[in-house]
């Protein structure tokens, strides 16, 4: 494949929504723009996604196990459940974001070679997809990262369309889960490498991209991503809404990839409160009650109830679940409680005059050793989904505990 002529803007659409966007932009005959579309039926994948309704999952799993076993920390390794069979008559609609991301990374060398051949130093590049699809939402961060490696000095915008798939699919609960994880992953993984924009419809995304291409001022069509994630959190944590594996399997990344500094502070705050016997879980382990170290004020944080799932072992009461569980943070009191425990955690992590007692330091040392033993135990256990996740999370807990010890000893 030969390189194309340099263009002002390149737009790459991913999945069904991304295809609508790039095709609409092509139809407008805008100048100085090149459009590309990548989907499961693109030529680059050959016949990988066809004819495998019953064996694509074990095929992908065996490839991952052989070529990149580190991906097993987030790929569903449960033998008795294949996410491809949720809707066996329509294969792609039954695929989860985990499977789609694994498929993309297995084809990574071919995809990079393709982009190297067609992208010729655009002044800006936009990657567009839906937040709620199985394909584009699973690929968008990886595609943007691949292109950043090829074009390190080119500004890259990730343009997301909020809940686009709601127009076509009736299972709003699953789509809410996908949107929650897509937004969370985008905010965590983008860091400073990408500009993020979020639109309520694909038409709004097209207008925004067209304004960028033409050099016009941006109209006020963008959603606030942090506020939309709050809204999404409220939707997935509604009463009885989080249904076990359907929720967990919509994330496309390992838990360790999603640990922000705020979440590390939350974990540290919980560890500190538990060590000092200032917290307890009530309401069937949904509610964390804790007493503030500085003010002696009592606080409450609610978490959704996750049941009927292999993640039954991922207990909030063990602390592990804090790395992934959304909390019901739309209530101002919830928000104050969350900020309070995160603030305590930050003080603990960075040793800002906490004056921990010797017995608390001894308990933290014992906790670190127990967590190390737990990792060894999980390494010897059956390769279930929760054991992979535990092993992925626990080193970060140990690191946080050691950080508290080293800065407060």
N, C-alpha and C positions, 0 to 999 in steps of 0.2 A: 504494500500500500504506500503511495507516495504522499509527501507532505502537501498541505494546502497553502494557499496564499495567506499571509498574515492578515488578521482581521482585528477590528477594534474591540469587539466583545465576542466571547464564545459562551453558548448556553448549552448545558448538558441536562437533558430531562431523564429522570429515572422512574421506571415503572409506568403504570397506566396514567397517573396524574402528570408525571413529567413528560410523557408522550403528548398529552393534550396541550401542554404549555408550548413545547417546541414546535409542534405542528401549527398551532395558532400564530406563533411568531413568524414562522415561515410564510404563512398566508398573508401576513400584513406587508410583506416585501420590504421590510426595513433594511436599510443599508448598513454596512459595516458590522454584520453579525453572522456568525456561523453556528448552526444548530446541530446537535447530535442527540440520539436517543439510545438508551441502553435498557433492555428488559430481558426477562428470562428466555424469550424466543429470539434474541439477537443472534446473528450469525456466529459471533465469537464463542458462544456456548455450544455450538453444534447441536447434537440431539440429546444433550445432557439431561434436559428437563422433560423429555418426551418418552412416553411408554413405560414409565417406572412407578405407576401409582402404588405398587406394593413393595418395590425394592430400592427406590431412590434413597430412602432414609438409611438403611444399612450400608448402602454403597457410599454415601457421603461420610457416614461414621467411620467406615473402614479406611477411607482415604485420609480423613483427619487423623485417625489413630496412627497411620503409617507416615504421613507427610508432616503433620504439625500437631503432635499430641498435646501441646499446651492449650490448644483450643478446646480441649475436652472440659476445661473448667467452666465453660458456659454452654457448650453444646449438650442438649438433652441426651443422656446416655442410658436412659431407661429402656430396657429391651421390651417390656410389655406394653409400651405406649408409643405409637408412631404419630406425630403431629400431622403427618400427611394424610391420615385417614379420617380427619374430622369431617371432611366432605369428600368422600371417595369418588363421587361422580365428577367433581371439578378439582383436579389435582392442585392447581396453583392457589386456589382459595383456601385450601387446607394447610398450606405451608406456613410455618412460623418464621418470624424474623431471624431466629437463630439459624434455621436451616438455610435461609437465603443468604445470610452473611457468610456462613461456612462455604457455601457454593461459590460465592464471589471470591473469597480468599484462596480457594483451591485453584481458581483461574487467574489469580493475580498476575503472574508473569505475562500471560497473553493480553490481559487488559492494559497493563502498563505499556507493552509494546504497541498496542493499538493507539493509545493516546499519544505516545511519542511520535507516531507517524502522521497524526491528523491535527495536532495542536502546534501552532507555530507562533509562540509568543504573543498571545492576545494581551491587550492592555488591562482587561479584566475578564474573569471567568465566573459564571454563575451556574451552580448545581441546583436543580429544582426537583422536588418530590413532595409527596403527601406525607403527613405525619402518621396516618392510620393504615397505610397499605402494608402488605407483607414484603414487597420487593424494594421499592425506593427507600422506605424508611430504614430498612436494614442495611442498605448500601451507601447511603448519602455521606456519612462521615468517612467511610473507607475510601470512597471514590474521591472525595475532596482531599483526603490525605495523600493518596496516590498522585494526584495532579500537583499537589504542593511540592512533592519530591521532584517532579519533572520540571515544574515552573516555580522555583522557590521565591522569585521576586514578584510574581503576578498576584494582585489582589484577588481573593476568592470569596464569593458570597454564597452562602447556603440559603436558598429560598424555599421555605416550607409552607405547604398549604394545610391549614388546620382541618382535620377530620374529613378530608375529601371523600373517603370511601363511604361515608354515611349516605351518600346519594345513591349508592348501588347495593349495599348490603344491609340486612336488617338487624344483625347481631351487634347492637350498639355497645353492649358491655365489652365484648372483645376488642372493638375498635377503640373504646376509651382506654383500655389497657395499652394497646399499641401506641396511642398518642402520648400517654403518660411516659412510657419508656423512651419514645423517640425524643420528646422535649427534654427529658432529664439527661439522656445521653448527649444530645446536642449541646446543652449548656455546659456539661462537665467536660466533654471531649474536645470542644472547639477551642477552649482556652483563648489564646491571643492569635491563633493562626487564621481564623476565618471571621468574616462578618456574618451575623445571623439575621434573617428577616422572616417574619411569620405573617401569613395572610389568611383571611377568613374564607376566600374562594380562590379558585385557580384563575378566574378572570381578574381579580385584584392583583394576583402575582404577575399576570401578563402585563397589566398596565404598569406596574412598578418596574418590571424588567424593560419594557419599552421606553419608559422615561429615562432609565439608566442608559440604554442604547443611544437614545437621541440627545443625551446630555441635558435633559430638562430637569427642573427641580422636582424632588420627590413629593407627590401628594400624600396626604395623611391616610394611607391605606394599610399601614402595618399594625399588627397586634403587638402588645407588649408580651414578650415571651415569658418573663417571670410571672406576670399576673395570669397568663394563660395556663402555665404549669400549676399555679395555685388552684385555678378552676378545675383543671384536669385531676389534680389530687383530690379535690372535693368529690368529683364524680366517681373516682375509683375507690374512695374510702366511704362511700355511702353505705347505709345499712345493708348488710348481706351482699354487697356488690363484688367484693374481692373473693373469687372462687378458686383458691388454690392454684393448681398447675396452669390453668388458663391465664392467670395473672402473671405468674413467674416466667412462663415460657414466651411471653411477648418481649422480654428484654433480649437484646442481641449481644450483650457484652458481659464479661465477667464482673463480679461484684467489685473486685479490686480496681477496675477501670472507672467505677462510679463513686469512689471515695473522695469527696471534696474535703477541703480543710474544715468546713462547717460540720460535716458528718464525723470527721475525726474528733472535733471538739465535743460533739454530742456523745460519742463513745467514751471519751475521756471523762466527761462529766458524769456519765452513768457509772463508770468504773469507780470513780472517786466517791460518789454517793453510796454505791453498794458497799465499798470498803469501809466507809464510816457509818454504815447501818442507817443511812438517812433516806432510803427509798424502799418501795415495795410495789409489787404488781397486784392489781385487783381486777374485778370485772372480767373473769375468765382470761386473764393475762392481757387484756386489751389496754388497761389503764396503768400508766406509770405515775405513782405519787411520790414526790420527793420534797425534802425540806431544804431551803436555800441556806447555804453555809454562812453567807454574809449577813442576811437579814432575818433568818429564822422563819421566813414566810413559807407557807405550804403551796405547792404547785401540782398541777395535774396535766399529763399529756396523754391523749388517746391515740391508739393505733388500730387499724382495721383488723378484724378477726379473719385469719386465714385458716381454712380447714379443708379436709378432703384432699390432701396433697402430700407428696413426699417431703415437702418443706415443713411438715409437722415438727421435725426435729430442729428447725431453724427458729428457736424460741427467742422471743424478745426478752424473756426472763433470764436467758443465758447471756444476753447482750449481743449475740450474733445477729439477730434480726434487725438491730438498729442500723446496720450498714445498708439495708435495702428497703426497709418498711417505710412507706409514706406515713406521715402523721397528719391528723386532721387539723390543719393549721389555718383554716379560714376564720376561726373564732379568735378575736383579739386576745382572750385569756390564754388560749393555746399558744399563740404566737409569743406572748410574754414568757410563758413557761419554757418554751423551746429556746428562746434567746437566753434565758437565765441559765439553763443547764449547759448550753453551749459556751456561755461566758465562763462558768465554773470550769469546764473542760479546758478552755484556752489557758486559764490561770494555772491549772494543774500541769498542762503540757509544757508550759514555758517558765514554771517555777517562780511565779510572782507573789512571794510572801504568803504561801499557804500554811507554812509551819505544820506539816503533817507529823502526826505522832509516830513514834518508832513502831508501835504495833500495826499501824496502817501501812507503813513501808514494808514491814515483814509480810503482811497479807498480800500486798501487791507483788512481792517477790515470789510468793507461793503461787499466786495466780499465773504469773508468767511461766512458771515451771509446769503448772497444770495444763496450760494451753499448748506448750511444747509437747507434752505427753499426748494430748488430744490429737495433734497433727500426726504423730507417729501411729496412733491407734487408727486414724482414718486412712493412713497410707496402707495399712494391712487389711482394711475392710473391703467389702464389695464395692464396686465402682458405681454407686448410685448417684443421682443428681445432687442430693444434699451433701454427700461426702465430698464431691468435687468442689462444691461451693464453700463448705466449711474450710477445706484445705486452702482455698483461695483467699478467704477472709482472715483466718486466724493469724497468719504472720503479721498482718497490720495491727491486730489487737495487741500482739506481743510487743510490736514496735512502739505503740502508744503507751503501754504500761511501762516499758523501759524508759521512755522519754520522761514520764512522770517521775520515775525513780531517780533518773540521773539529774533532773533539775530540782528535785526536792529532798535529796538524800542528805 
